[in-house]
Amino acid sequence: MPGYDVLAMDGLSIIGTVGFFVPAAILIAVVAGAVVRDRRLSAREAAEEATREGLAREALPDGDAPTPPRAD
């Protein structure tokens, strides 16, 4: 069969290849998951803080609120 190359691998090289790439893929998936989780938590905390600040601003008593300018 001219023109065809066949790659012959023994069982040890397959085990070595799988033994390297599978843990590497798992590690990449874990790190990516941790980054996504961290960003979601940070966004949730920022939203909660903005909500707290907004509610605190709305809860100011009338005496502490700035007076609006006169419309003369």
N, C-alpha and C positions, 0 to 999 in steps of 0.2 A: 504494500500500500504506500506508494510514494506520495509525499505531500502532507501526511498526517503525523503529528508528533503526539506521543502519548506520555503523560507524566506519571511516572511510577513512584508511589510513596509507600513506605512501610508503616506499620501501625505506630511505631514509636514517634515518627515525625508528625503524624496526625495528632497524637496525644499531646505532643509538645506545642503544636500550633494552637490547638483548642485550649490547652492549658495556659497559653499566653493571652490570646485574644478574648476569651470569655471573661476572665477576671478584669481585664482592661475595660471591656464594654460595661460590665457591672459597675466598676468604679466611676466611669464617666456618667452613667445614669444616676448614680447616687449623688454625685456632685451637682449635676444639673437639677435634680429634684430639690436639693438643699438650697440652691440659689433661687429657684422659683418660690419655694416656701418662704425664704427670708424676705424676698421682695413683696410677697402678698402680706406678710405680717407687718412690714414697714409701712405699706400703703394703708393698711387697716388702722395702725396706730396714728398715722398722720391724719386720717379722716376723723378719728375719734377726737384728736386734739383740736382740729379745726371746729368740730361740732361743739366741744366744750367752750372754746373761745367765743364762738358765735352766741351761744346761750348766755355766757357771762356778760357779753356786750349788751344783749337784749335785756338782761335783768338789772341793769343800772337804774337806781332810783332817779326820779326826775330832777332832784336837786344836784346830782352829780353829772347830769347830761349837759353837754355844751349847748349854749343858747344859740339859736339860729340867727343869722344876720337880719337886720331890719329891712323891710321891703319898701323903703321910702321912695 
